[in-house]
Amino acid sequence: MEAVLFTAQLLVVLGCIVMGTRSSGVALGLWGGAGVAILVFGFRLVPGAPPVDALLIVLAVVVAASMMQVAGGIDWMVSVAAKLIARNPKQITLVAPLVSFLFSVGAGTSNILYPLLPVIQDLAYRNGIRPSRPLSLSVVATGVALACSPVSAAMAAMVTLTDTAPWNFELIDILKVTIPAAIVGIVLSSLVVNRLGKELADDPDVQAKIAAGTLAPPQKGAAAIKAEVTVTTAGRNAAIIFFVGVIVIVIFGLFKSIRPLDADGAPVGMTPIIEIVMFLTGTVILLVSRPKVSEVPTTSVFRAGMVSAIALFGLAWLTDTFLSAHSEVIAETIGALVSAAPWVFALGVFLVCVLTTSQSTATRTIVPIGLAAGIPLGLLSGMWAGAFAGIYVLPTNGSQIAAANFDTSGTTKLGTKLVDHSFFLPSLILAATTIAAGSVFGLIWGG
């Protein structure tokens, strides 16, 4: 009977996730809440703990990042990133993904990539490089970047799961594994991706467009285009203030001795530290750059952040309700499987990313299982980061659609069979290389 109930409740959880992914966005959160209702009222389970700490981190970060965007900080960051990419046009398949990764890490969002896409496309094509190569890897690189950012929603979820007893695995412990793993993964992936697809001179579709006059031939040595953004002093100051806030968070993570003490005389955890620093960061941006506060709710960062928060709320509550009711069974069965074959954990995170296109949802859904299974925290962090590339396995993400639309050469494709698009192989390659590198770094440096 217990096995039947367990299976039925698991089907409710999986069914709600599937229904949420069919509508995406806030529907993920709504279906998560509906699943909680079924488990509580239908199966009489005790409601799990809503992810309050993770939600508060997301809200604090989103407010600060949105203030920066209104002030023009994102535009300034885009202009800097464009210049960095333009300096090494021949190595664009490596440089563009690395720059996209680093700026996504700093901003805590992959939204910074959108204005860079036409820059990457133009520079690649002008230099005779197939645009699909740097475009596809740049898009996928921003996915793993969120496992390396102190201020991403996914990291908020991860920190609130691991920065507690008995694990006490803090932000800096995660970053020292995920950041080098992602960088190694991107470098190795660029070597492979740079060989995907035909060269422009050998591509019959590209050559047909050039012959028909619908596409200009590559003009080597032509001046690189500049990002079409307005750069202001206020924007520069806002971006610098935000980056300083991120650095302060990392410093507090590195040095426990400088943190305030809690009621028990122990250093305050990183969850409230991140929230406090981000609120302070937003306030300083308000005082220095004077953004229009009324425009904050209209920014892309704010909207994306709120959608992530709602999805995180519903689905994390759903999975916690289910996992709390069956923690012993999961630890003995699924946990034993994961312990025997840790790659199963990476596969789980990867698949949830594929289904939900949400790294924070995958974190709250699968990481607790990995923790219950006793996977070493360093190894867990490394595999967790690489699996984030899974959100681009299906061609349904906004940045994938934008990249295909910006590529005037037509080499970046969305495909018609779900797996024949330009991002499929780069996603698998980056996932594999980052998971492998993360496993090594995790076992060397992690807990």
MARFIDREN-864714 format. One record per residue: x, z, y of N, C-alpha, C, O, CB in turn; residue in three letters. Coordinates in steps of 0.05 Angstrom, whole numbers, plus 5000, padded with zeros to 4 digits. Glycine has a CB too. Layout:
N
XZYXZYXZYXZYXZYALA ...
This chain:
447
501750004976500050005000501750005025501149865045498150245000MET 503950165024505750175048506949905053507349825076507850385044GLU 507649765031508949505035506949305047507749145064509849395007ALA 504449325040502349155051502049205081501849015097499649185036VAL 501949465088501649535116504049445132503749335154501249835119LEU 506449485121508849405135508849105140509449015162511349475119PHE 508048945120507948655122505948575143506348395159507348525095THR 503548695142501448625161502248685190501748525208498848785154ALA 503548915194504448985221506648805230506748735254505349275222GLN 508448735212510548545219509448275227510348145246512548505196LEU 507348185213506047935220504747945247504747745262503947865199LEU 503748175255502548215282504748175303504348045323501248495284VAL 507048305298509348285317510247995319510447895342511648465308VAL 510647865297511647585297509547405309510147215324512347495269LEU 506947455302504847285313504547305343504147105356502147365300GLY 504847545354504747575383507047445397506747335418504647875390CYS 509447455384511747325396511247015396511846885416514347395380ILE 510246915374509746625373507646545393507946335407508846545344VAL 505446695395503346625414504446645443503646485460500946815411MET 506146835448507246865475509046625482509046535504508847115477GLY 510646535462512446315468510946055472511945875486514446275444THR 508546035461506945785465506145755494505845535504504545785447ARG 505745985508504945975536507346035554507345955578502746165541SER 509346185544511746255559511146425583508846505588513346005567SER 513246485599512846635623511646915619512447055600511146485642GLY 509846985636508647255635506947285609506347515602506847305659VAL 506247065597504647075572506147225550504947345533503946795562ALA 508847215551510447365532509847665534509447805514513447315536LEU 509647755559509048045563506248105556505748315544509548115591GLY 504347935562501547985556501047995526499648175517499847765569LEU 502247805512501847815483503248055470502448165450502947555470TRP 505548135482506848375473505048625476504848785458509448425488GLY 503648645499501848865504499448845485498449055475500848855532GLY 498548605479496248575460497148665432495548785418495348275459ALA 499648605425500648695399500748995397500149115376503348575394GLY 501549125419501549425420498749525415498349725400502649525447VAL 496749405428493949485424493149465395491749645385492149315442ALA 493849245382493149205354494449425336493149535319493948925344ILE 497049475341498449665325497349955329497250105310501349655331LEU 496750015354495850285361492950335353492350535340496250345391VAL 491150155361488350195355487550095328485750205315486650045376PHE 488849885318488149775292489549915269488249985249488749485291GLY 492149965272493750085250494350385255495550515238496249935246PHE 493450485278493850765285496750855286497451075279492350935265ARG 498450675296501250745300501550895326499950865344503050505299LEU 503651065328504151205353505451005373507350865365506051445348VAL 504450985397505650795416508650845420509551075422504250815444PRO 510250635420513050665425513650725454511850755470514550415416GLY 516250745460517050805487517350555503518950375496519650965487ALA 515850525525516250285542519150285553520250495557514250285565PRO 520250045557523050035566523350095596524149915612524249755560PRO 522650335604522550405632525350375646525450255667521650695636VAL 527450475633530050455646530950165650531950095672532150605629ASP 530550005630531249725633529649585655530649425670530849575606ALA 527049645656525349535677526249615705526349455724522449615673LEU 527049865708527949965734530549825743530949765766528250265734LEU 532349785723534749635730534149355739535249255759536649635705ILE 532449225724531648945731530448935759531148765775529648835710VAL 528649125765527349125791529449165814529349025834525249335793LEU 531249355810533249415830535049165834535649095857534949655822ALA 535949045813537748815815536248575827537348435844538748735787VAL 533748535819532248305830531848335860532048135875529548285815VAL 531248565869530848615898533348555913533348415933529848905904VAL 535648655904538148605917538948315917539748205937540448775904ALA 538648185893539347895891537447725908538347525919539247815861ALA 534947795909533047645925533647675955533447475970530247735920SER 534447905964535347945991537747765997537847646019536048245997MET 539647755978541947585982541047285984542147136001543847615959MET 539147205967538346925968536946855994537546646005536446865944GLN 535247026004533846976029535946956052535546796070531847196035VAL 537947126051540047116072541846876070543346816089541747366070ALA 541646726048543346486045545746526027547446356026544246386072GLY 545746746013548046805996548346615973550646545966547847085986GLY 546146535961546246345938547346085947549045955933543446315925ILE 546545985971547545735982550545745986551945555980546045666008ASP 551445975997554346006001555845995975557945865973554946266017TRP 554846125955556046135929556145855917558145775904554646325910MET 554045705920553945425910556045255924557345095910551145305915VAL 556445285950558445125964561245185954562845005952558245175994SER 561745445949564445515939564845405911566945295905564745825939VAL 562745425894562945325867563445025867564944925851560345395851ALA 562044885884562344595886565144515893566244325882560344475906ALA 566344665911569144605919571044655896572944495892569944765943LYS 570644865881572344925858572144705837574244625826571545185846LEU 569744605832569444385813570644125822571843985807566444345807ILE 570444075849571443825860574543805860575643585861570443785888ALA 575844035858578744035859579943935833582243835833579844325864ARG 578443945811579543855785577543665771576543725750580144105767ASN 577043435784574943255773575543155745573743105729574543025791PRO 578143115738578843005712578343205690577843135667581842925712LYS 578443465697577943675677575143795680574644025674580043905680GLN 573243635689570643735697569143855673567444035676569043525710ILE 569643755649568243855625569044145619567544285606568743675601THR 571344225628572244505626571644665651570644885650575244515619LEU 572344545674572144695700569244755707568644975715573544535722VAL 567544555705564744595713563344815697562044985708563144335709ALA 563544815670562345035655563545305662562145505663562644985625PRO 566245325666567445575673566545685700565945915703570545555673LEU 566345505720565345585746562445665745561645865757565745345766VAL 560845505731558045575727557745845714556046005722556545365711SER 559345895694559346155680560046385699558646585700561346145656PHE 562246355713563246575730561246645752560846875758565946505742LEU 560046435764558146495786555546605775554246765789557646245802PHE 554746525751552446645739552946935731551147105733551646485714SER 555346995723556147275717555847445742554747665742558947295706VAL 556947345764556847495789554047525801553347735811558547355810GLY 552447325798549747335810547747455791545547545800548847055817ALA 548347465765546447585746544147395739542147485728545447835756GLY 544447145746542246955741543446675737545546615749540146955763THR 542146515721543046235717541946045738542545805737542346145689SER 540246145756538945975776540945845794540345645807537046135792ASN 543345965797545345855814546145575805547245415821547846035816ILE 545645505780546545245769545045005781546144795784546145245739LEU 542445045788540844815796542144645818542244405815538144915805TYR 542944765841544144595862546844475854547744285866544544765887PRO 548144585833550744485825550444235807552344085804552244695810LEU 548144205794547743985775548343705787549843555775544943985764LEU 547343635811547943375822550943345829552043125828546343315846PRO 552243565836555043555842556643495817558443325817556043825854VAL 556043635795557343585770556943305760558843175751556343785748ILE 554443205762553842935753555442725768556542545757550842885755GLN 555442755795556742555812559742555807560942335805556142615841ASP 560942785807563842795803564642685776566642545773564843085806LEU 563142755755563742645728563542345728565342215718561842775708ALA 561342235738560941945737563041795753564041585745558141875746TYR 563641905777565541775795568341755781569841565786565841925821ARG 568941945764571541945751571441825723573241865707572542225750ASN 569241695717569041555691568641735667569141655645571441395687GLY 567641975672567142165651564142175645562542185663568142445658ILE 563442165620560642165612559242425623560042645615560342155581ARG 557342395642556142635655554842835635554743075641554142545675PRO 553842735613552542915594554443135584553443355576551342765571SER 556943085584558843275573559043525591558443745581561643155570ARG 559843505616559943745633557243855639556944105642561443685659PRO 555243685642552543785648551443965625550444185630550643555653LEU 551643865601550544015578551944285574550644485570550743845553SER 554644275575556144525570555844725594555844965590559044465566LEU 555544625618555044795641552444945638552245185644555144635667SER 550344805630547744925626547945145605546945365609545644715617VAL 549145085582549345275560551045515567550545735559550345135534VAL 553145465583554945675591553545895607554246125606557345565606ALA 551545815623550146015639548446195621547646415630548345875660THR 547946115597546446275578548046515569547146745570545446115554GLY 550546465559552246685550553246845574554047075570554546575534VAL 553146735598554046885622552447135626553447335636553846705646ALA 549947135618548247365623548947595604548047825609545347285619LEU 550547545584551547765567554047885579555148075568552047675538ALA 555047765600557547855613557047955642558948035655559447625614CYS 554547955650553948025678552948315679551048395665551847845690SER 554148485696553248765699550448785711549248995709555148915716PRO 549448555722546848575736544748385726542948315740547348525766VAL 545048305700542948135688540848295674541348525667544247935669SER 538548185670536348325656537148385627536448595617533748155657ALA 538548195615539448235587541348475585541248635567540747985576ALA 543248495605545148715604543648975609544349185598547348675625MET 541648975626540049215631538849315605538849555600537849155652ALA 537749125590536549205564538749305545538249505531535148965551ALA 541049185545543149265526544249535534544649705516545449055527MET 544749585559545949845568544050075561544950285552546449835598VAL 541450035566539550255560539350315531538350525523536850185572THR 540150125513540050165484542550305474542450465456539649905470LEU 544850235486547450325475548750555491550350705480549350105474THR 547950595516549150795533547851065529547351215548549050715562ASP 547251135504546051395498547151505472548451355457542851365496THR 546751755467547651875441546051745419543651695423547452185441ALA 547151695396549851765387551951555393554251585385549851825358PRO 551151325406553051105409554851145433557251115430551550845411TRP 553751205456555351245481557151005486559451045494556951505478ASN 556150775481557650525486556750415513554550315515557150315462PHE 558450435533557650385560558150095569559149935554559150575579GLU 557350045594557449775605560249655603560549435594556649785635LEU 562249815610564949705610565849645581567449455577566949895623ILE 564949795562565649745534564449475525565649335509564549965516ASP 562149415535560849155528562348925541562848725529557849155536ILE 562948955568564148745583566848665573567648435573564348815612LEU 568448855564571148795555571148635529573248535521572749055552LYS 568848625516568548455492567248185500568247975492566848595471VAL 565048195514563447955519564847755538564747515534560848025530THR 566147855559567347665578569647505566569547255568568447825603ILE 571647625554573747455541572647285519573547055515575947625530PRO 570647385504569547225482568146975493568546755482567447385466ALA 566647005515565246775527567246575538566846335536563346875549ALA 569346665551571346485563572746325541573046085544573346645580ILE 573546465520574846325498572846125486573645895479575746525476VAL 570346205483568346025472567945775489567745555478565746175469GLY 567845815515567545575533569945395531569545145530567045675562ILE 572345505532574745335531574845175505575244935505577245515533VAL 574345305482574345165456572144965455572544745445574045365433LEU 569745035465567444855464567944605481567144385473564944995473SER 569344635503569844405521571544195507571243955511571244505547SER 573344285489575044105475573343925456573943685452577144255459LEU 571244045445569543895426567543725442567143495436568144095407VAL 566243855461564143715477565243475491563843275495562843915497VAL 567743495499569043275514569343025497570142815507571743355525ASN 568743045471568842815453566042725444565842535429570542885429ARG 564042865453561242785445560342545461560742525485559343025449LEU 559042365447557942125460560041915466562441975466556642205486GLY 559141675471560941455476562041475505560841595523559541185473LYS 564441355508565541335535563741145551562440975540568541235535GLU 563741185578561941025594562440725591560540565590562341095624LEU 564940645588565540365585564540255558564240005556568540315586ALA 564040425539563240335512560240395507559240335486564840475491ASP 558840505527556040575524554340335532554240265556555240825541ASP 552940205514551439965521549140015541548539845557550239835496PRO 547940245539545740315558546840335586545540235605544340565549ASP 549040475590550240495616551140225627550640165650552540695616VAL 552440075610553439815619551139625625551439455643555239695597GLN 548939645611546639475617545439545644544639365659544439515595ALA 545439805651544439885678546239785700545339705721544140195679LYS 548939795694550839695714550539395718550539295741553739765706ILE 550139255696549838965697547238885711547138685726549838845669ALA 545139055708542638995721542539075750540639015764540339125706ALA 544539215759544739305786543139555792542939635816543639095804GLY 542039685772540539935776542440185776541540405783538439975754THR 544940145769546840365769549540255779550540065769547140495741LEU 550640385800553240305811555440375791555340575778553740435838ALA 557440205789559640265771561240505781561140565805561540025768PRO 562540655764564140885773566240795793567540595790565541015749PRO 566540955814568540895835570641115836570341315850567140875863GLN 572741065821574841265819576241305846576741105860576841195797LYS 576741555853578041605878576241645901577041715923580041395884GLY 573641595897571741625919571441915926571942095909568941505911ALA 570741965950570542245959568242375944566142265940569942255990ALA 568742625936566742775922564442855940564942915963567943015908ALA 562042855930559842955946559943255950561343395935557142865933ILE 558543345969558443635974555643725967553743575968559043696004LYS 555543975959552944095953551144085977551944155999553244385942ALA 548643995973546743975995545444246001543044285995544643755989GLU 547044416013546044686020546944756048548944636057546944895999VAL 545544936060546345026087547945286085546945486075543845066105THR 550345276094552145506092552145656119552645526140555045416084VAL 551645906119551646076143553446316140554146396117548746156149THR 554146436162555746676162554146906149555247066133556546756190THR 551546916155549847126143549747096113549847296098547047116155ALA 549646846103549646796074552246886061552247006040549046506069GLY 554446816074557046896064557247196062558147306042559346776081ARG 556447326083556647626084554847746062555647936049555747726111ASN 552447636058550547736038551747706010551547895994547847596040ALA 552947476005554147435978556447615973556747725952555047135976ALA 558147655994560447835991559548125986560648265969562247826016ILE 557448206001556348475997555248505969555748715956554148536018ILE 553948305959552848325932555048335911554948495892551048075926PHE 557148175915559448185896560848455897561648565876561447965902PHE 561048575921562248845924560549045908561649215894562348925953VAL 557849015909556149185894556649165864556649365849553249125900GLY 557048915854557648875826560249005818560549125797557648565820VAL 562248975836564849085831564749395830566049525813566948995852ILE 563149505848562849795848561649895822562450105811561049885872VAL 559649745812558449825786560549825764560650005747556149625779ILE 562249615764564349595743566349825746567249935726565849325745VAL 567049895771568950125775567750385765569150535752569550145805ILE 565250425771563950675760563850665729564150875717561050695771PHE 563650425718563650405689566450465678566650575656562750135681GLY 568550385692571250425683572150715685573550815668573150255699LEU 571350845707572351115713570051315713568751355734573851125739PHE 569551445691567451645689567851875709565952005718567151745661LYS 570451945714571052185730570152165758569852375772574052225729SER 569551925768568651905796565651905799564551895821569851645809ILE 564251915776561351915778560352205784561752395778560151825751ARG 558052225797556852485801556152615774556052475754554252465819PRO 555652865774554953005749551953055747550653095767556453275747LEU 550953055722548153115718547753415715549553575719547052965693ASP 545353495708544653775706546253925685546654165686541753815700ALA 547253775665548853895643551853895649553453975633548353755617ASP 552553795673555353785680556853545669559353535672556754025671GLY 555453355658556653105647556352885668554552885684555353025620ALA 558152685667557952455685555252315683554352275660560252255681PRO 554152245705551552105705551851835690553951705693550552045734VAL 549851765674549851515659549851265677549151285701547551505640GLY 550551035665550650795681547950685689547750535708552150585666MET 545850765675543150665683542450735711541850555727541050765663THR 542450995719541851065747543950965766543350905789541451355750PRO 546450945757548550845775547950565783548150495807551350865761ILE 547250395764546650115770544250095789544349945809546049955745ILE 542250255784539850245801540550335830539650205849537650425790GLU 542050545833542750655859544450455874543950395898544150925857ILE 546450345861548350165875546849905883547349805905550650095856VAL 545049805866543649565874541649605897541349435914542149455849MET 540349835897538549895920540249915946539449815967536950155915PHE 542550045944544350075967545349805976545549746000546650265960LEU 546049635956546949365962544849205978545449075998547749215937THR 542349215968540249075982539849186010539249026028537649105967GLY 540149436014539749556040541949466059541449406083539749866039THR 544449466050546649376066546349076074546849006097549349416052VAL 545448916055544848636061542748616083542948456101543948476036ILE 540748786081538548786101539748846129538948726149536448986094LEU 541449046130542549136156544548936168544648886192543949406153LEU 546148806150548348636160547448346164547948226185550648636140VAL 545948236144545247956146542447896157541847666164545447836118SER 540848106159538248086171536447866159535247706173538448026201ARG 536147866132534347666120531447736126530747956133534747646089PRO 529647536124526847576128525647696103525347566082525347306135LYS 525047956105524048096081521447976070520947986046523548396088VAL 519847866088517247746079517747516060515847436045515647656103SER 520047396060520647156043521647236016521847065998522646976057GLU 522347496012523547585987521747515963522747415943524047875987VAL 519147575964517447515940517147215934516147145912514647635944PRO 517947045952517646755948520146625936520146395929516946615973THR 522346775933524846665923524746605893523146735879527146845930THR 526346415885526446355856527546585840526746635817528146105851SER 529446735852530646965838528547185833528347295812533047085854VAL 526947235854524847445852522747365831521947525814523547485879PHE 521847115832519747025813520847035785519447135767518846745820ARG 523246935780524346935753524847215744524447275720527046775753ALA 525647395762526147675754523547815747523547975728527447815777GLY 521447765761518947895755517747795729516647955713516847845778MET 518047545724517147435698518747555675517547635655517447125697VAL 521347585679523047715659522248005654522148095631526047695666SER 521648145676520848425674518248455658518048635641520548545702ALA 516348285663513748305649514048235620512948375602511648115662ILE 515648025614516147955586517648175572516948245549517747695584ALA 519548285585521148505574519348745568519548875547523448585592LEU 517648815587515849045584514049015559514049195542514049065609PHE 512648795557510748765535512048745508511248885489509048525540GLY 514048565505515248525479517048755470517048825447516848265480LEU 518448875489520049105482518349345473519049485454521849195505ALA 516149375486514249595478513149535450512849715434511949615499TRP 512449285445511449205419513449255397512749385377510648905419LEU 515849165401517949205380518649495376519149585354520349035386THR 518749645398519349935395517150085380517750265365519750055423ASP 514650005385512450125370512750075340512350255324509750025381THR 513349825333513649755305516149885293516049995271513849455302PHE 518449865307520949965296520950275293521950375274523249885313LEU 519650405312519550705311517950795287518550995274518350815336SER 515850645280514150725258515450665231514750795211511450575259ALA 517450495230518650415204521650425205523050275192517750135197HIS 522750605221525650625225527150665199529250545194526350845244SER 526050845182527450905156527450665138529450595125526151145143GLU 525150535136524950295118526750075127528149945111522050195117VAL 526850035154528449815165531449885160532949705153527949775195ILE 532150135165534950215161535850175132538150105127535350505169ALA 534050215113534750205085534649915074536249845056532850375069GLU 532849755085532549485074533949275091536049165084529649415071THR 532749215115533949025132536649115142538548955144532148965157ILE 536849375147539449485156541649445135543849385143539149775162GLY 540949485110542949445089543849155088546249095083541749525062ALA 541948965092542648685092544548615115546448475111540148515094LEU 543848725139545448665162548248795159550248675167544148775188VAL 548349035147550949165143552649005124555048975128550549445132SER 551448885103552948735084553848465095555948355088551248685058ALA 552148345113552748085125552048095154549848015162551047855111ALA 553848195171553348235200552447975214551147985234555748335213PRO 553247745203552447495215549347465216548347305232553647255201TRP 547947605198545047595199544047705225541947605235543947765175VAL 545347905236544648015262544847795284543047755300546348255269PHE 547147655284547547445303545447225300544347125320550347315300ALA 544747165275542646965270539947055281538446895292542446905240LEU 539447315278536947425288536647405318534647315329536647715280GLY 538747475333538747455362538547155370537047095388541347575374VAL 539946985356539946705362537146585359536246435376541946555343PHE 535846655337533146545331531046645351529346495360532246615303LEU 531246905359529347005379529846875406527946825421529647315381VAL 532346815412532946665437531746385436530646295456535946655441CYS 531946265413530745995409527746005414526645835428531345885381VAL 526346205402523446225403522446305430520346215439522546405382LEU 523846495443522746615468524146515493523146555515523046915466THR 526446385490528146305513528646535532528846505556526946065528THR 528846775521529347015537531447185523531047295501526647175540SER 533747215537535847385526535047675525535747825506538447345542GLN 533647765546532848055547530848115524531048335513531648115574SER 529047935518527247975496528647985470528148155453525047755496THR 530547805466532147805441533748065438534048175416534047565440ALA 534648165461536248415461534448655452535248805434537448475488THR 532148675464530448905457529248875429528449075417528248935478ARG 529048635419527848595393529748635370529148765350526748315391THR 532248535372534048525350536248735351537148845331535348255348ILE 537248805375539448995378538749265365540449375352540149035407VAL 536349375369535749625355536049615325536849815312532849715361PRO 535549385313535949345284538849365277539649485258534749085274ILE 540549225294543349235290544549515293546349595278544749055309GLY 543449665312544349945316543550115292545150275282543150065342LEU 541150075282540250225259541850165234542250325216537250175254ALA 542749915233544349825210547249935211548649915191544349525208ALA 548050045233550650155235552849955240555150005234551350305211GLY 552149715252554249525258556049645280555049755299552949255268ILE 558649615278560449715298559649595326559149355328563349645292PRO 559649765346558649675372560149445384558949275397558549915391LEU 562749445380564349215391563548955378563148755391567249275387GLY 563448965351562648725336559848635344559348395348562748775306LEU 558048825346555248765354555148625381553748435385553549025355LEU 556748725401556748615428557748335428556648155442558448785446SER 559948285413561048015412559147805400558847585411563648015396GLY 557847875378555847695366553447665384552347445386555047795338MET 552547875397550347875415550747665437548947515444549848155427TRP 553147665449553747485471553547195462552247025475556447545483ALA 554847125440554846855431552146745423551546515427556746825408GLY 550446925412547846835403546046755426543946625422546547055388ALA 546746835451545146765474544946465479543146365493546246905499PHE 546846315468546846025471544345905458543645675464549345895459ALA 542946065442540645965428538245895446536545745437539746165409GLY 538245985470535945925488535945625495533945525505536046085513ILE 538145485490538145195497538145015472538544775474540645145513TYR 537445125449537344965425534944765427535144545418537045135400VAL 532744855438530444685443530444595472531244745489527744825436LEU 529644345477529844235505527444325522526044155533530043935504PRO 527044585525524744675539525344835564523544925579523044845521THR 527944885569528745045592528944875618529544645617531445175587ASN 528245005640528244865665530844735673530844515683527445055687GLY 533044875668535644765675536344515658537744335667537844975673SER 535444515633535844275616534344035628535443815630535044335587GLN 531844075635530243865646531443765672531543525677527343955651ILE 532343955689533543875715536143715710536543515724534144125731ALA 537843805691540343655686539743375677541143185686541943805665ALA 537743335660537143065651536042895674536642655676535043075629ALA 534543015692533442865714535542795735535342585748531143025727ASN 537542965739539642915758541642705748542942585764541043175765PHE 541742665722543742485711542742195714541242095697544242545682ASP 543542065735542641795741543741595721542641375718543541705769THR 545841665706546941485687545241475661545541295645549841555680SER 543641685657541841695634543241795609542041775587540741425629GLY 545641895611547141995587546142265578546442335555550042005593THR 544942415596543842685589540942645581539242575598544242885612THR 540342695556537642635545536242885535537543075526537842425523LYS 533642885538531943105527531043045498530143225484529643155545LEU 531242795490530642715463527642715458526042765475531942905444GLY 526942645433524142625425523542775399521342795390523342335422THR 525742885386525443005360526343295359527043405338526842845339LYS 526443425383527243705386530243755382531343925395525743875367LEU 531543615364534343665359536143425366538543425361534743735330VAL 535043215379536642985386537242975416537742765427535142735378ASP 537143205429537743215458540643285463542143355444535943425472HIS 541543265488544343295495545343575493547843625494544843185522SER 543643775492544444055493544544185465545544405462542544205510PHE 543544045445543444165418546144225407546644465400541943965399PHE 547944035405550544085394552244275412553444455401552043825391LEU 552244245438553744435455552744725451554344915452553544365484PRO 550044755447549045025442550145145416551045375416545945015441SER 550144985395551145075369554145135370555145325359550544875347LEU 555544955384558444975385559245225401560945385393559744725398ILE 557945265425558645495441557845755427559245955429557245475468LEU 555545755413554645995399556746065377557546295375551945945386ALA 557645865362559445915340562146015350563246205340559845665324ALA 563245885371565845955381565846235395567746385392566945745401THR 563746285409563546545423563046775404564246985407561346535444THR 561346725384560846935363563446995348564147225343558646845343ILE 564946785342567546825327569546975345570747165335568746545319ALA 569846895370571647035388570647315393572247505394571946875414ALA 568047345397566947605402567347795379567748035383564047585408GLY 567147695355567647865331570447965330570948195324567047705306SER 572347795337575147875338575648075359576848295354577047625342VAL 574848015384575248205406573748465401574648685408574348085433PHE 571348445390569748685384571048865364571049115368567048605374GLY 572248755344573648915324576249035334577049255325574148755299LEU 577548895353580048995364579549215385580849425385581548765377ILE 577649165404577249345427574749505426574549715439577249175452TRP 572849425409570249555410570149805393572049875379568049375401GLY 567749945396567350185380566150125353565750305337565450375394GLY 
